[in-house]
Amino acid sequence: MSFTLQNAGSVPVNDNPPGRETYSGWNVEGALFHAVPAPKKGFFLLTPTTGEESREVLGWLEKKGSSTQADLLSNEEEQVQDLIFRIRTSRFISCRESVANSLLKLFNDAKEEEDFVGAGIAIGSLRNFYEFLQSNPSLKCPTISLTSEYNIYASWRADRKLFSVHFLPDRNSRFVIFKPNDLHPERQVRISGVTTTDILMDTAAPYGLRDWISE
């Protein structure tokens, strides 16, 4: 885990959640990062074939690949819907109904995008977000959006304070905190970093986060 502490001067807080464009955020040095698309996968024959036999083998591989991909997407969609249902019915999540409704809308909106292929919400990111909510039962309702990779991006705001988290699929989180400078209230302090989600609140504790994002 690592984080940076910066005095942002008198620049106003501007942390609009990412939309469908390539997401830009902060790394531990405060620099912009950009998502790099994974290379496309293809099928390769281990031995050369010719004529009719070649066409049959290639056709079989294409059908098998399409079927497998469809099965994987269907399974991921079911997992996403199951997690949204778990959030809606969890007694440990104070704003469960609101969060579940927001996630369901994002899921349905993503599925309606032209030429969309996927599960609507990245299952690893959603699971990471779900476990975070379960571990912090008194959180106020965040504003939720999706990054261009369909990861969960949640924000909590209060007055001139902001806490935003990009929940990654690998149980890590990128976060940023804006708060007034205690010695110069007209100025803002920005803290950003990357940590495993299970210690995210402990990492942010020195900045009084629980006082304004909890019920």
N, C-alpha and C positions, 0 to 999 in steps of 0.2 A: 504494500500500500504506500502511496506517496501522494502529496498534494502541494499546491503552491499558494502563497498568500500574496496578494497584490493590492496596492492602493489604487483604485480606479479613478481618483480625482473627482471632479464634479460632473463626470459624464453620467447621464441618466441611465437607469437600468433599462436594458433592452434585450430580452431573452425570449423572443417569439419562438414557440415550438416549431420544429421543422415540419414541412409538409411533404409533398411528393417529390420535391427537388432533392438533389444529393445533399445529405445532411452534413452540416459543418458544426463542429463543437470545439471543446477544449481538450488538449492533452495535458499531461502534467507540467509541461513548460508553458502552457497558455497559448500554444500555437494552434492553428486550424488543422484539422484532420479531415480527410475525405474517404468515404467508403470506396473500396476497390472491388469491382465485381469479380466474382469467381469465374475462372475459365470454364468455357462450355465443355461438357463431357461428350464423348462419342463412342461408338463401338468399333473395335478393331479385330480383324480376323487373325488368328494365330498362324494359320496355314493358308497359302494361296489356293483359290478355287477358280474354276473357269466355267463358262457357258451356263447352262440351265442350273447346274448344281450351285454355282455362285449366287444366282438370283434367288434360289430357294433359301440358302443360308442367310443371306442378307435380309430377305423378307421375314424369316423367322426371328432374327435378332431385333428388327424394327418392331414387330408385333409384341415380342416379349418385353422390350424396353418400354413401349408405350403402356402396356398393361401394368408393369411394375411401377412406373411413375404415377399412373392414375391411382393405384392402390395406396402408394405412399401419401399422396396428397389427400386422399379420402381419409386415411388414418390420422393425418395431422389435423385436418378440419375437425374430426371427431374429438381429438384431444383438446383443441382450442375451445370448442363448445362445452366440453366437460369442465374445463378450468373456469370458464365464465360462470357456469352453473354452480361450481363450488364456491366461487366468490359471492354469488348472490345468496347462498344459503349458509355461509360461514358465520357463526356467532362471534368469531374473533375479529371481524372486520366491521368497524362502526358504520361506515358509509357504504356498505356492501351493495345496496340497491342502486345507488347512483353510479358507483364504479362499474357494476355489471352492465347497466344500461349504456354507459359510455363505450365500453368495450364491444358490446354487441353492435352498436351503431358503426363503430370503426371497422369491425369485421365485415358487416354487410356492405358498407361503402367501398371497401377494398375489393370485395368480390364483384362489384358492379363496374369496376374500371375496365375500360376497353383493352382487350388482349391480355387480361390479367391471368396469370398462372401461379397458384400458390395456395396457402392455407388461410389467407386473410390477415393473420397476425403470426409472427414468428413464435413457434411454440416454446422454444428455449427462453426467449425474452419474457413471454407471458408467465411461464412457470417461475422465473426469477422474481417478477413483480408480485405474483401471488404469494410466494414465500415471504417476501418483504412485508406485505400487508398482514399476513398471518402472525408475523413476529412483532408487529407494532400495532396492536389492536385499537389504540385510541387516536389514530391519525385522522385529521380532517380530510375532507374530500379534495383530491387534487384535480387539476386540469390535465386531461390525458390526450395525447396525440400519438401518431405513428411516424417513425423515421422512414426514409426511402427504402430501408431494408425491412420495413414492417416490424421494427422493434418498438417496445413501449417507451414513451417519453412522458414523464409526469412532472408537474410543477405545482408548488405551493407558494402562495403569495400572501403577504400581510404588510400593509402600509408600504414602506420602502424596502421591504425584505423579500428575498426570493430564494427558493430552494428548488433546483431542477435536477432530475436524474434520468439518465439514459440507461435503461436496463438491458444489458447485453445478454446474448444467449448462453454465455459460458460462466454464469453466476457472478460476473463482475459488473460494476456500475461506474459510469462516468458521471460526475456530479459537479455542480457549481452552486455557490452560495453568494448572494449579495446582501450586505448589511451596512447600516450607517457606521461611519468611523466614530468610535467612542469619544475621541479627543477632538474630532472635527466633524460634528453631526451633518454638516452640509455636504460632506464628501462620502463616497462609497468605498467599501472594502470588498474585494472579490476573492473568494477562496475556491479553487478548483482542483480536482484530482481524480484518481481511479483507485477503487478498492473493491474487495469482495463484498457482496451485498449484505452478508450476515454481520459485518462489523461497520456498515455504513453509518448507522445512527451513533455508534460509539465514536467514530471518526469525527462526526460533525458536532458532537456534544459540547466541546469547548466554546462553540459559537452560539450557544443558547437556543439551538434549533427547536428542541421539544417545547419550549415555552410558547411558540406561536404556530407550530404545525400540528399540535395535538389538541384534542377536545379538552 
